[in-house]
Amino acid sequence: MKRISSIVMIVMLGGTLLFGGCAEKGQEKTAGEQEITVAVNSETGGLDPAGMIALTYLSYSAALDELVAFDEKGELVYRAAESYEVNETSDIWTFHLRKDAVWSDGTPVTAADFINTMARALKPESGNGYANYLFPIRNGEAIYNGEADVESLGVTAPDAYTLVFELEKPCVYFLDLLRLPVYTPSCVKYADKVGSGWDKEPQTSVANGPFYLEEYVPEQYFVLKKNEKYWNADAVKLSRITYRFFHDQQSMANAYETGEVDVATALPGAVMELYEGKEDLVVTDTIATRYIYPNLEVKPLDDVRVRRALNLAVDRKELCEMVGKDTEPTVNFVAKYMKDKGADTYFTEGAEPPFEENVAEAKRLLAEAGYPDGEGFPVLTYNYPSLEMDSDTAQVLKEQWKKNLNIDIELKAQELQVNYTERRAGNFELCRMNWTADFADPYTYLSMLLSYSTYNCSGVRDADYDAIVEQSDGETDREARARLMHEAEQLAVGEEFYIIPLYTMKSCNLIRPAVKGVGQIPATGALDYRGAYRAE
């Protein structure tokens, strides 16, 4: 009933949704202008690539140029760098920066700007969840742990336009890492320290990419303006992108219907039915997994039998049927639609599923752990963001665990930013988690459960797991490396049950037919507005 009510609400509030004509509203609002307005989720995190970043930064990242990137065909694209070379042992990487690249205020972009971000991100007080992706660099981990000075970091600048990385050991996915925030530059002229506020002030938040920050109004919107000083400005058609914050998916869908926005992403699955057959509807595969973190430092979640029982007692097919058509069941940690490098298949297809659901076995395990038919099992609290999909998911999980294991779960809905902060602090028993790939390699998932990972929020400390993942880092044989990564996932998900995987998603997006050239970022599946324009 809840899903049907949502559909009715969209129709009532929009009024004209099923009768056409709405696609022209945003077009009329900005007729003749190369501007678009995008609806995004509530404000979370900052814009400093070295600081605590989350969803908001993902939108802002259109303003920055990485050293290199990969296009939708998997071909290397040079951005801030114009060339690079790597030594025979793949542990020294040298990048040559564009000499015609400047910040949006005209300041030259130099190697020091890249080092500035890395040095600041390696300070634990910065709170950057991506800091551990700097650990492949010589002394990166030691600096983060306070065991070495930042001056010993294996990144040097022989001159202003040359950047040299010396790695601890060969890293076969190093080029993929370069799209992460901690590898992007922050202007030394302004980016002094995390938390000083420079990143949300247009006067100091300069950018080296296609756009720069023109305005930021907390909890309402921010505006990116075309960077006329960008080295490739002629290829940028949009003059302005406005990102508006919304607290829920329903509001985003309504804003699209009323013409307030031109693009609305990650909408409820119900919208797929309403817009079926219409040009506005763009459904994309997301390289993401929605799952649950059980806190291993909380009893009885420290018992693998309990974690396994919780996993085996979830009926994921039923869950997805209840949550929406934009979800697909998964028992994997690595995203279902992540491609296997060098092959035309998906990575998860290269091995048997980590486990199979089995309610009878789940009951047996719970009894073996000391809770026959759920007797004496404590009431655990499940924290989740107060978004429709997550609320629906929480209700179904509560009902399934009660029916299948006779245990009660207390549901705790939180604002998205609160949920994010509490999870990072480890203040939870069960916590909803969603991970969209940051780069096109399974390591983006497997690294999160490493003992030293800055995203390891649930107390996983497994030396065997660490060793397998670390061995895969330097394995240059594709098939041998894939075997190691499958072995690591099996250990974490199919034996120790460190997470409770639920489903992967399709992204239901609405885009005005007049807005053309919107692409996808291959690593994440997210929409890319670099080449977007408004058709006349």
C-alpha positions in Angstrom: 0.0 0.0 0.0 2.8 2.4 0.8 4.3 2.1 -2.7 0.9 2.6 -4.4 0.2 5.7 -2.1 3.5 7.1 -3.3 2.4 6.8 -6.9 -0.9 8.5 -6.2 0.9 11.3 -4.3 3.1 12.1 -7.3 0.1 12.3 -9.6 -1.9 14.5 -7.2 0.9 16.9 -6.6 2.0 17.1 -10.2 -1.5 17.2 -11.7 -0.3 16.7 -15.3 2.2 13.9 -15.0 0.2 11.3 -17.0 -1.1 13.7 -19.6 2.1 15.0 -21.1 3.4 18.5 -21.6 5.5 18.6 -18.4 8.7 18.1 -20.3 8.5 21.6 -21.7 8.3 23.5 -18.4 12.0 23.5 -17.6 12.7 24.4 -21.2 10.5 27.4 -21.0 12.0 28.5 -17.8 15.5 28.7 -19.3 14.7 29.3 -22.9 17.8 30.2 -25.0 20.1 29.7 -22.0 22.7 27.0 -21.5 21.8 26.3 -17.9 20.3 23.3 -16.1 19.1 22.7 -12.6 19.7 19.3 -11.0 17.9 17.9 -8.0 20.2 16.1 -5.5 19.9 14.5 -2.1 20.2 16.5 1.1 23.5 18.3 1.8 26.1 15.9 3.2 29.8 16.7 3.6 32.0 19.4 2.3 33.7 20.4 -1.0 37.3 20.1 0.2 38.8 17.0 -1.5 41.0 16.5 1.6 38.2 16.8 4.1 35.0 14.9 5.1 33.2 14.5 1.9 30.1 12.6 0.9 27.2 13.0 -1.6 27.5 16.7 -2.1 31.1 16.4 -3.3 30.0 13.9 -5.9 28.0 16.7 -7.6 30.7 19.3 -7.1 33.4 17.1 -8.6 32.3 18.2 -12.1 34.3 21.3 -11.3 37.6 19.5 -11.0 40.1 17.9 -13.4 41.8 14.7 -12.3 45.3 13.9 -13.7 43.7 11.3 -16.0 40.4 9.5 -16.4 38.7 6.8 -18.4 35.9 7.4 -20.9 32.9 5.2 -21.4 34.8 2.9 -23.7 37.5 2.4 -21.1 40.0 4.5 -23.0 42.5 6.7 -21.1 41.7 10.5 -21.2 44.2 13.1 -20.2 42.9 15.9 -18.1 45.2 17.8 -15.7 48.1 15.8 -17.0 49.2 15.8 -20.7 51.3 12.6 -20.4 52.8 10.1 -18.0 55.3 7.3 -17.8 55.9 4.4 -15.4 59.1 2.4 -14.7 59.5 -1.3 -15.5 58.6 -2.3 -11.9 55.5 -0.2 -11.9 56.3 1.5 -8.6 57.4 5.0 -9.9 54.8 7.0 -11.9 55.7 10.3 -13.4 53.0 12.7 -14.6 53.6 15.9 -16.7 51.0 18.6 -16.0 49.5 20.9 -18.6 51.3 24.2 -18.6 48.3 25.9 -20.0 46.1 24.8 -17.1 45.1 27.5 -14.6 42.7 27.8 -11.7 39.5 29.7 -12.2 41.1 32.8 -10.8 44.0 32.6 -13.2 46.5 31.1 -10.8 48.7 28.4 -12.5 47.8 24.7 -11.5 51.1 23.2 -10.3 52.3 20.0 -8.8 52.2 21.7 -5.4 48.4 21.9 -5.6 48.2 18.1 -5.9 50.6 17.5 -3.0 48.6 20.0 -0.9 45.5 17.8 -1.1 47.4 14.6 -0.3 49.3 16.1 2.6 46.1 17.5 4.2 44.1 14.3 3.6 46.7 12.2 5.5 46.0 14.1 8.7 43.5 11.9 10.6 41.7 15.0 12.0 40.7 15.8 8.4 38.2 13.0 8.6 38.7 12.0 4.9 37.4 8.5 4.3 39.6 8.1 1.2 42.9 8.6 3.0 43.7 4.9 2.9 43.8 5.1 -0.9 47.0 7.2 -0.5 48.6 4.3 1.4 50.1 2.7 -1.8 52.4 5.8 -1.8 55.6 5.4 0.1 55.1 6.4 3.7 51.5 7.3 3.2 50.2 4.9 5.8 53.0 5.7 8.2 52.3 9.4 8.0 48.5 8.8 8.6 49.4 6.8 11.7 51.8 9.5 13.0 54.9 7.4 12.5 56.5 9.6 9.8 56.6 13.2 8.8 54.5 14.4 5.9 57.7 15.6 4.2 58.7 11.9 3.7 55.6 11.2 1.5 56.7 9.6 -1.7 55.3 12.3 -3.9 57.8 14.9 -5.3 57.8 17.8 -7.7 61.1 18.1 -9.6 59.5 21.2 -11.1 56.2 23.0 -11.1 54.7 20.8 -13.8 56.1 17.4 -12.9 54.6 15.1 -10.3 56.4 11.9 -9.3 54.8 9.1 -7.2 57.0 6.5 -5.6 54.9 3.6 -4.4 55.5 1.1 -1.6 55.1 -1.7 -4.1 53.6 -2.1 -7.6 49.9 -1.2 -7.7 48.2 -2.5 -10.8 45.1 -0.2 -10.4 47.0 3.0 -9.7 45.6 4.9 -12.7 42.1 4.0 -11.4 42.9 5.6 -8.1 43.7 8.9 -9.6 40.0 9.8 -10.0 39.5 9.8 -6.2 39.2 13.2 -4.4 42.5 12.8 -2.5 44.4 12.7 -5.8 42.8 15.9 -7.2 44.4 19.3 -6.6 43.5 22.0 -4.1 45.0 25.5 -4.7 47.7 26.2 -2.2 46.8 29.9 -2.4 43.5 29.2 -0.6 43.2 25.6 0.7 44.9 26.1 4.0 43.3 23.5 6.2 40.2 21.3 6.5 37.3 23.0 8.2 38.3 26.6 7.7 35.4 27.2 5.3 37.4 28.1 2.2 35.8 25.3 0.2 32.2 26.8 0.2 33.3 30.4 -0.3 33.2 31.4 -4.0 36.1 33.8 -3.6 38.4 31.0 -2.4 36.9 27.8 -3.8 38.6 28.0 -7.1 38.5 25.1 -9.6 40.8 23.7 -12.3 38.0 22.0 -14.3 35.1 22.9 -16.5 33.2 24.8 -13.8 33.8 26.7 -10.6 31.7 27.5 -7.5 29.7 30.7 -8.1 27.3 30.5 -5.1 26.7 28.2 -2.1 23.6 28.5 0.1 23.7 25.9 2.8 20.8 23.4 2.9 19.3 25.0 -0.3 21.5 24.9 -3.4 24.9 25.6 -4.9 25.8 26.9 -8.4 28.6 25.9 -10.7 29.5 28.4 -13.4 31.4 27.7 -16.6 35.2 28.2 -16.1 36.2 30.4 -19.1 39.8 29.9 -18.1 39.6 26.1 -18.4 42.1 24.7 -20.9 39.3 22.9 -22.7 36.6 25.6 -22.3 35.5 25.4 -25.9 34.2 21.8 -25.3 32.0 23.0 -22.4 28.5 24.1 -23.5 26.7 24.7 -20.3 27.1 28.2 -18.7 25.8 27.2 -15.4 24.6 24.1 -13.3 22.5 24.7 -10.2 22.3 21.8 -7.8 19.2 22.0 -5.5 19.1 20.0 -2.2 16.0 18.0 -1.4 15.3 16.0 1.7 13.6 13.0 0.0 13.1 11.4 -3.4 9.4 12.3 -3.5 10.3 16.0 -3.4 12.8 15.6 -6.2 10.2 13.9 -8.4 7.6 16.6 -7.6 10.2 19.3 -8.4 10.8 17.8 -11.8 7.1 17.6 -12.5 6.5 21.2 -11.6 9.4 22.4 -13.7 11.7 23.5 -10.9 14.5 21.2 -12.0 15.6 19.8 -15.3 17.3 16.7 -14.0 16.3 14.5 -11.0 18.4 11.4 -10.2 18.0 8.3 -8.2 14.2 8.6 -7.9 11.8 6.0 -6.5 11.2 3.0 -8.6 7.5 4.0 -8.8 8.6 6.8 -11.2 9.6 4.1 -13.7 6.0 3.1 -14.1 4.7 6.6 -14.3 7.1 7.6 -17.1 7.3 4.3 -18.9 7.6 5.1 -22.7 8.4 8.7 -22.1 11.6 10.3 -23.4 12.2 11.9 -19.9 12.9 8.5 -18.3 16.5 7.4 -18.3 17.2 4.2 -16.4 20.9 3.4 -15.8 22.7 0.6 -14.0 24.5 1.8 -10.9 27.7 0.2 -9.8 26.6 0.0 -6.2 25.6 -2.3 -3.4 23.3 -1.6 -0.6 24.1 -3.6 2.5 24.2 -3.5 6.3 27.1 -3.2 8.6 26.8 -5.3 11.8 29.0 -3.8 14.5 31.4 -6.5 15.5 32.2 -4.7 18.8 28.5 -5.2 19.9 27.3 -8.5 21.3 26.0 -10.8 19.9 27.2 -9.5 16.5 30.7 -10.5 17.4 29.5 -14.1 17.0 29.8 -15.2 13.3 26.9 -17.6 13.8 24.6 -14.7 14.6 25.9 -12.7 11.6 25.4 -15.7 9.4 21.9 -16.3 10.7 20.9 -12.7 10.0 22.2 -13.1 6.5 20.6 -16.5 5.7 17.2 -15.4 7.1 16.8 -12.5 4.6 14.6 -13.2 1.6 16.1 -10.8 -0.9 13.8 -11.5 -3.7 10.8 -10.7 -1.6 12.6 -7.7 -0.2 13.2 -6.3 -3.7 9.6 -7.0 -4.8 8.4 -4.9 -1.8 11.0 -2.1 -2.2 10.7 -1.5 -5.9 11.5 -2.5 -9.5 14.7 -0.5 -9.4 16.3 -3.1 -7.1 17.9 -6.5 -7.7 18.8 -9.1 -5.1 22.5 -9.7 -4.4 24.6 -11.8 -2.0 27.8 -10.1 -3.1 29.8 -7.2 -1.7 31.3 -6.2 -5.1 28.7 -4.5 -7.2 26.8 -6.7 -9.6 27.4 -4.5 -12.6 31.2 -4.0 -12.1 32.9 -5.2 -15.2 35.7 -7.8 -14.9 38.8 -6.0 -16.4 39.9 -7.4 -19.6 36.7 -9.4 -20.1 33.2 -8.8 -21.3 31.6 -10.2 -18.2 30.8 -8.9 -14.7 33.3 -9.6 -11.9 30.7 -11.4 -9.7 30.0 -13.9 -12.5 33.6 -15.2 -12.1 32.8 -17.2 -9.0 30.0 -19.0 -7.2 27.8 -16.8 -4.9 29.3 -16.4 -1.4 26.3 -18.0 0.2 22.7 -19.1 -0.3 19.7 -18.1 1.8 18.4 -20.8 4.1 16.0 -20.1 6.9 16.2 -23.5 8.5 20.0 -23.2 8.7 19.6 -19.7 10.1 17.4 -21.0 12.9 19.9 -23.7 13.7 22.8 -21.3 13.9 20.9 -18.9 16.1 20.0 -21.8 18.5 23.7 -22.9 18.5 24.7 -19.4 19.4 22.4 -19.6 22.5 19.2 -18.2 21.2 16.8 -21.0 20.3 13.8 -19.7 18.5 15.1 -16.2 19.3 14.8 -16.6 23.0 16.9 -14.2 24.9 18.1 -12.4 21.8 18.6 -8.7 22.6 16.7 -6.0 20.7 19.2 -4.6 18.2 18.8 -1.1 16.7 19.0 -0.7 13.0 20.0 2.8 11.9 19.1 4.0 8.4 18.6 7.2 6.5 15.0 8.5 6.4 14.7 8.0 2.7 11.7 6.1 1.2 13.7 3.2 -0.2 15.6 2.8 3.1 12.4 3.1 5.2 10.7 0.4 3.1 13.8 -1.8 3.3 13.9 -1.4 7.1 10.2 -2.4 7.5 10.6 -5.6 5.4 13.8 -6.6 7.2 12.1 -6.2 10.6 9.2 -8.3 9.5 11.4 -11.0 7.9 13.7 -11.4 11.0 10.7 -11.6 13.2 9.0 -14.2 11.1 12.1 -16.3 10.3 14.1 -16.0 13.6 11.6 -14.6 16.1 13.8 -11.7 17.0 12.9 -8.0 17.3 14.7 -5.2 15.6 14.2 -1.5 16.6 14.2 0.8 13.7 15.8 4.2 13.9 15.4 6.6 11.0 18.0 9.4 10.8 18.7 12.4 8.6 21.2 11.4 5.9 24.0 13.5 7.4 23.3 12.2 10.9 23.3 8.6 9.7 26.6 9.2 7.9 28.3 10.8 10.9 27.1 8.2 13.4 28.3 5.4 11.1 31.7 6.9 10.7 31.9 7.2 14.5 31.0 3.6 15.0 27.9 4.6 17.0 25.5 1.8 15.8 24.6 -1.8 16.2 23.2 -2.4 12.7 23.6 0.3 10.1 22.5 0.7 6.5 25.4 1.3 4.1 25.5 1.9 0.4 28.6 2.0 -1.6 28.9 3.2 -5.2 32.2 2.3 -6.8 34.7 5.1 -6.7 36.8 3.5 -9.5 36.5 0.6 -11.8 38.2 -2.1 -9.8 36.8 -4.5 -7.1 39.4 -3.1 -4.7 37.1 -0.1 -4.2 34.8 -2.6 -2.3 37.3 -5.0 -0.8 39.5 -2.3 0.6 36.7 -1.1 2.9 37.0 -4.1 5.1 40.8 -3.9 5.5 41.8 -3.6 9.2 43.4 -0.2 8.5 40.7 1.2 6.1 39.4 4.6 7.0 36.0 3.3 5.9 36.1 0.3 8.2 33.4 1.4 10.6 32.3 -1.9 12.0 35.4 -3.3 13.7 36.6 -5.8 11.1 40.1 -7.0 12.0 41.1 -10.0 9.9 44.8 -10.6 9.2 44.0 -13.4 6.7 41.7 -11.1 4.7 44.2 -8.3 4.8 46.9 -10.6 3.4 44.8 -11.8 0.5 43.7 -8.3 -0.6 47.2 -7.0 -0.3 48.6 -9.9 -2.3 46.1 -9.0 -5.1 47.4 -5.4 -5.2 50.6 -6.3 -7.0 49.4 -9.3 -9.0 49.8 -8.4 -12.6 48.3 -11.6 -14.1 44.6 -10.7 -14.6 43.2 -14.2 -13.9 45.4 -14.8 -10.8 44.4 -11.4 -9.4 40.7 -12.1 -10.0 41.0 -15.4 -8.1 42.6 -13.6 -5.1 39.8 -11.0 -5.0 37.1 -13.7 -5.3 38.8 -15.5 -2.4 38.8 -12.3 -0.3 35.1 -11.7 -1.0 34.3 -15.3 -0.1 36.1 -15.0 3.2 34.5 -11.7 4.1 31.0 -12.3 2.9 30.5 -16.1 2.7 32.5 -17.3 5.7 32.8 -14.4 8.3 29.7 -12.5 7.1 31.2 -9.1 7.9 28.3 -7.5 6.0 24.7 -8.2 5.1 24.4 -7.6 1.4 20.8 -6.7 0.2 20.5 -5.5 -3.3 22.0 -3.5 -6.2 20.0 -0.8 -7.9 19.1 0.7 -11.2 19.1 4.5 -11.1 15.7 6.0 -12.2 16.5 9.4 -13.6 14.3 12.1 -15.2 16.0 14.4 -17.8 14.3 17.0 -19.9 14.3 15.9 -23.5 15.8 19.3 -24.3 18.9 18.5 -22.2 21.3 16.6 -24.4 24.8 15.2 -24.0 24.5 13.8 -20.5 26.9 10.9 -20.2 27.8 8.4 -17.5 30.9 8.1 -15.4 32.1 4.6 -16.2 33.5 3.9 -12.7 30.3 4.7 -10.9 27.4 4.8 -13.3 26.6 8.4 -12.1 25.5 11.0 -14.6 28.2 13.2 -16.1 27.3 16.8 -17.2 30.7 17.8 -18.7 29.4 17.4 -22.2 25.8 18.4 -21.6 24.0 21.1 -23.4 20.5 22.4 -24.0 19.1 21.9 -27.5 17.7 24.9 -29.2 
